[in-house]
Amino acid sequence: MGMVVAVIVALGWFVPAGRIVSKAGYSPWWCVVLVIPAANVILYWAFAFAQWPNLKSTPA
């Protein structure tokens, strides 16, 4: 029963995070890095200050 709850909680965490990251123009697989404690802080900072692919201007 505990494993079922863990899977439901993980899906409730990864699915929205993956959708947010994909809307920013990155691969949703970047959310897997959030499981690693030190890497998730670095990843948040990298996404916060990086140029997002979806916000790049297109030539007219």
C-alpha positions as CSV (number, residue, x, y, z in Angstrom):
1,M,0.0,0.0,0.0
2,G,2.9,2.3,0.8
3,M,4.3,1.8,-2.7
4,V,1.0,2.8,-4.3
5,V,0.9,6.0,-2.3
6,A,4.6,6.7,-3.3
7,V,3.8,6.3,-7.0
8,I,0.7,8.6,-6.7
9,V,2.7,11.3,-4.9
10,A,5.6,11.0,-7.4
11,L,3.2,11.4,-10.4
12,G,1.5,14.3,-8.7
13,W,4.9,16.0,-8.5
14,F,6.5,15.0,-11.8
15,V,3.6,15.5,-14.1
16,P,3.0,19.2,-13.4
17,A,6.7,19.9,-13.2
18,G,7.2,18.2,-16.5
19,R,4.5,20.3,-18.1
20,I,6.0,23.5,-16.8
21,V,9.5,22.6,-18.0
22,S,8.1,21.6,-21.5
23,K,6.2,24.9,-21.8
24,A,9.5,26.6,-21.1
25,G,11.0,24.8,-24.1
26,Y,13.0,22.2,-22.3
27,S,12.7,18.4,-22.2
28,P,10.3,17.2,-19.4
29,W,13.0,14.6,-18.5
30,W,14.9,17.4,-16.7
31,C,12.4,16.8,-13.9
32,V,14.1,13.5,-13.0
33,V,17.1,15.6,-11.8
34,L,14.8,17.1,-9.1
35,V,15.2,13.8,-7.2
36,I,18.9,14.5,-6.5
37,P,19.0,16.8,-3.5
38,A,21.9,19.1,-4.5
39,A,21.2,19.0,-8.2
40,N,17.6,20.3,-7.8
41,V,18.8,23.6,-6.3
42,I,21.4,24.1,-9.1
43,L,18.7,23.2,-11.7
44,Y,16.3,25.8,-10.3
45,W,19.0,28.5,-10.5
46,A,20.0,27.4,-14.0
47,F,16.4,27.5,-15.3
48,A,15.7,30.8,-13.5
49,F,18.6,32.7,-15.2
50,A,18.9,30.9,-18.5
51,Q,17.4,32.0,-21.8
52,W,14.2,30.0,-22.3
53,P,14.0,28.5,-25.8
54,N,10.3,29.4,-26.1
55,L,10.9,33.1,-25.4
56,K,13.5,33.6,-28.1
57,S,12.4,36.2,-30.7
58,T,12.0,35.0,-34.2
59,P,13.3,37.0,-37.1
60,A,10.7,39.0,-38.9
